[in-house]
Amino acid sequence: MFSYYLEAEFFKVSFILDFKKKLKHRVTYSADLAIEIPGNLSQGGSWYRLDYSPAVGYPPPNTTIAAIDIGDVIKFKDGLPGTKYEFWLYYSNSSLHDWLTWTASITTAPDPPSNLTVSVRNGKTAIVYWAPPAQGNYSGFRLRVQSFSDTGNPKTSVIPADAVPYVLRDLIPGATYSLQLFTVLDTKESVAYTSRNFTTKPNTPGKFIVWFRNETTLLVLWQPPYPAGIYTHYKVSIDPADAIESVLYVEKEGEPPGPAQAAFKGLVPGRAYNISVQTVSEDETSTPTTAQYRTVPLRPLNVTFDKPSITSTSFHVFWNPPEGMSEFDKYQISLGGNKRLAPVTRNRDDESKWEFKDLEPGKTYQVVVKTVSGKVTSWPANGDVTLKPLPVRDLSAVIDEKTGMVEVSWHPENSSTQDSYKLQYHEVETTIGGDSNMLTTDKTKVTLEALLPGRNYSIIVQAISNKVESNETVLYQVTRPSSPIIEDLKPTEMGLNISWKSDVNSRQEKFEVTHNRNDTGESATTLTTESHIVLEDLYPGAAYEVKVFAISHGLRSEPHDYFQAVLARIIIVPHPPKNLIIEKVTTGNTVVVRWEAPTDSLYSEFSIRYRTEDDPRWVKLPSVRETEAEVADMTPGEKYTIQVNTVSYGVESLYPLQVNHTVRSNPVLNITPIVDSTNVTLEWPRPEGRIETYVIRWWPVDNRENVRTKNVTESNDVAAGGLYEENSVQRVLVGDLMPGVQYSFVICTISYNLVSEITNLTTRTMPLIQSEVVVVVDQDQPDSLTLRYTRTPVQSSKFDLYRFRISDSRNTTKQKMVDDVDTKVTFTGLTPGKLYNVTVWTVSDNVESRPLLRQDRLCEDTDIYENRV
């Protein structure tokens, strides 16, 4: 019986063979073999011969070893790994020659692979590379994969010899794995293995926004990755690296994780920064989520105005760039509180000035200048300017035939603002020593008493607004026609549609319209007898100055200038919808709007927004593909602007449609009157919603023509963040009433000129009592008490009767009509010597006045008194 075993560096393999002698074989990591011969007799004159194939190893094949030199082991080494060996052991002595004592086929273990590397592709796949053994045979490989985050059994894969590289799939993003790779030859594995740890890429974080920004700080907020995968923290970086800390590491918090944030400070004002957020697991980072944000640029300085450039409709404004380091692209110039004129922009390198045109004459404007970096604007720099008011109109003179005085009158221009007027008159035909004078007034009619008869005067009137004077309006014997006033000027696709009006007291034969192109100086003149004209074939995007003259008897009026830019229609956005209407009002606070889809345009959906008149913030409703939508839950009393626009893959049309709708305000209910002699206080719970004005009308019931009205204004400052004071009590005092008169009240609410339902109420004021009451006690009639009173004047109060009550056991009450000539009331059957309280009222339709109180004690009965004595 022979037995042998193979022993390597990490494992041992035993073989048992049925031979006459027991041999043991031990194979080491270098494919070494130890043949152990237990019981070797080491007989003299005997030897062993070891032969094997392939012929690689030590001792060499066909080596003869004396039995006495062997001991218990024949050591074989330096064999080939991964190779099948055939061994033969022969024994010889004096009687035997080359007796085959043992033979075996032994396959040595293959060498392990080398150069194991891992290329991480993404969060779920990785490519494994390795080099096969440099010598020996192999039939494949076995790969063992163990996740550090999963304590379960490792995953083992058998890989063919030609399947290199090998792709690992379905991995967990951000997880760390351990690889063990063995070489396989038939059923044998390499004693050693090659190992390596690697981490997959974690998942990319979600979208992020800038939560706060100012000139030097950006605070960003982002969502965790979904699915979360495995990661330990976030890496947040900013470029350019201007921040105090430009790379931040933020720990993951919560499981599942929630939103996270990071702040970058010490940044350059107005600069565009690229911010990226990555998840980090071990030494692997995810694909970044990136976005660009800008800090707020510094504001400009010193907003000033060029006084010579200030006209009735235009002015020049100047400013200085901001101090300190700040990046910005342009300036934005706008008029504060003016929604009609859109803000304009100037490039940073352009001259720091701008001309505003087509403004309201005489009005004071606040000019707001900001710097703009990308789409981020700075804090504003402000300045105020007052424009020249428009000249007065309808200047005329009327001579009083009796006195010879001249009455000069005029009208202010409705579209102009002014606070006073300056009037001058000069004698025209004289050069030296002519009659002249000047005065200032806030009236529109002046009587000139000092004019000399038979003279030709020029009378000049100017409007004044905040100490700024308008152009002169002059009245001559032969006068110029009044200047036409441009009433409307609208740009069309290739031109301008202009309309104007003339003074009703002015006569003219025709109008002369000139338009000058601002950039080229090209000019054209057109004559017309109509009060409107369409100028066609104008250059898109060019700015034109338009002047309109009235011509009468060859004499032209002063021009009325207007400046307008013709907008070029360069549209890369979808066409707007058409024909927006309010289809129906389903309830008091719900409407259905309908429109038509645009023609010659692609679109994906329609956006619907609405806002109130006082709140500039739009409320956006879910987008729809249909051509109608319902707008619900509108507040009573509010005026809403509903906007519909075409959307094509996120891009909206430049010309949204809008329609206005006012919700009727709620009426006043549950009115409680608190009456007095000359006033009534009305109390009611405040109705829900917006209310601008409470209107109270009242009149005496017997005189409906004597109607008086009181308006009470209520604050509705919702845009500033306030709320309507629901369930509060509104109190209105209605005074100057006649005592004792029954009044009818009508109460309603108004919001945006829309009147609510009317609530009616009838109540009577308390009558007055202005009587003098005297208590008379007669000793001869100790059980009676007499009241004498003077009459309350009927002119001061309306009432029907007098009411008298004494505090006896029955509270005896007596009444006298108002026209009763007897002004005396006597109570009898009283208790002599007792103290009595007497109360007197005037009464109007059972409404009592405030009481008059008197108190007196009756005389003692004489008989009773004598009996006591």
Secondary structure, DSSP 8 states (H G I E B T S, - for coil): -EEEEEE-SS-EEEEEE--SS--EEEE-TTS-EEEE-TT----TT-EEEEEEESS-SBS-TTEEEEHHHHTTEEEEBS--TT-EEEEEEEEE-SS-SSEEEEEEEEE------EEEEEEE-SSS-EEEEEE--SSS---EEEEEEEETT--S--EEEEEETT--SEEE-S--TT-EEEEEEEEEETTEE-SS-EEEEEE--------EEEEEE-SS-EEEEE---SS--S-SEEEEEEES--SSSSEEEEE--TTTT--EEEEE-S--TT-EEEEEEEEEETTEE---EEEEEE------EEEEE-GGG--SS-EEEEEE--SSS---SEEEEEETT--SS--EEEETTS-SEEEE-S--TT-EEEEEEEEEETTEE---EEEEEE------EEEEEEE-TTT--EEEEEE--TTS--SEEEEEEEESS-SSS--EEEEEESSSEEEE-S--TT--EEEEEEEEETTEE---EEE-SS------EEEEEEE-SSSEEEEEE--TT---SEEEEEEEETTT--EEEEEESSSEEEE-S--TT-EEEEEEEEEETTEE---EEEEEE-------S----EEEEEEEEEETTEEEEEEE--SS---SEEEEEEEESS----EEEEEESSSEEEE----TT-EEEEEEEEEETTEE-SS-EEEEEE-------S-EEEE-SS-EEEEEE--SS--SEEEEEEEETT-TT--EEEEEE----TTTT----TT-EEEEEE-S--TT-EEEEEEEEEETTEE---EEEEEE--------EEEE--TT-TT-EEEEE----TTT---SEEEEEE-STT--EEEEETT-S--EEEE-S--TT-EEEEEEEEEETTEE---EEEEEE----HHHHHHH-
